């Protein structure tokens, strides 16, 4: 989004009042528990679709969707930024239950971007060739920047945090967990660091 291709610009739309309300309510543990309880019973995406359905921007030629299923009239592409479960509100069981509905929606999209090979193979296992032939893997990246942590003591240890899902299987692999551990093993030979992993393993 920060570096669009030549000739393209992102116009964006303001956050809807429904999404703001859901985000604010989501900060309360009781509300989250009630929401997940209802979803686990119904196995329905009705709440998810209600919260994330937005109006098209009047100046848009096509829609770039960051991990959401778009059901409007404009041509669209979807970027599976995290894992394919994002298409069902990051709920693995909901994804499996509503896979045929998600497939119907993906039939109308022009392109699917996966952020890693694990997501690509997951899509291949769960969807037909008519869907998977639209996939392009684009590994995420950020502009290079140098930073320094101020060490108060010469023997102070630096902690690196890896965060993943505690619910979704294979999330550790999809988020590059193996690569993170391998990188850490190389770095700890030179530096006084530790790695904390908060993820289902």
WONORZI-V976797 format. One record per pair of residues at least 12 apart in sequence whose C-alpha atoms are under 8 Angstrom apart, sorted by the first residue. I is the first residue (numbers start at 1). J is the second residue. Records with the same first field share a line. If there is no record, write none. Layout:
I = J, J
This chain:
11 = 57, 59, 60
12 = 57
13 = 56, 57
16 = 54
18 = 51, 52
19 = 51, 52
22 = 51
39 = 94
40 = 94
43 = 93, 94, 97, 98
44 = 94, 98
45 = 88, 94, 98
48 = 88, 89
52 = 68
53 = 70
56 = 72
61 = 74, 75
62 = 74, 75, 76
63 = 75, 76, 77
64 = 76, 77, 78, 79
65 = 77, 78, 79
66 = 78, 79, 80, 81
67 = 79, 80, 81, 82, 84, 86, 87
68 = 86, 87, 88
69 = 87, 102, 105, 106
70 = 105
71 = 105
75 = 108, 109, 110
76 = 108, 109, 110, 111
77 = 109, 110, 111, 112, 113
78 = 109, 111, 112, 113
79 = 112, 113, 114, 115
80 = 112, 113, 114, 115
81 = 113, 114, 115
82 = 115, 174, 175
83 = 119, 171, 174
84 = 119, 122, 123
87 = 102
91 = 168
92 = 167, 168
103 = 127, 131
106 = 131
107 = 130, 131
110 = 134
111 = 134, 135, 136
112 = 134, 135, 136
113 = 135, 136, 137, 138
114 = 135, 136, 137, 138, 139
115 = 137, 138, 139, 140
116 = 137, 138, 139, 174, 175
117 = 137, 174
118 = 173, 174
119 = 174
120 = 132, 135, 137
155 = 192
156 = 192
157 = 192, 193, 194
158 = 192, 193, 194
159 = 193, 194, 195, 196
160 = 193, 194, 195, 196
161 = 195, 196, 197, 198
162 = 177, 180, 195, 196, 197, 198, 199
163 = 197, 198, 199
164 = 197, 198, 199, 200
165 = 198, 199, 200
166 = 198, 199, 200
167 = 200
168 = 200
169 = 200, 201
170 = 201
171 = 199, 200
172 = 199, 200, 201
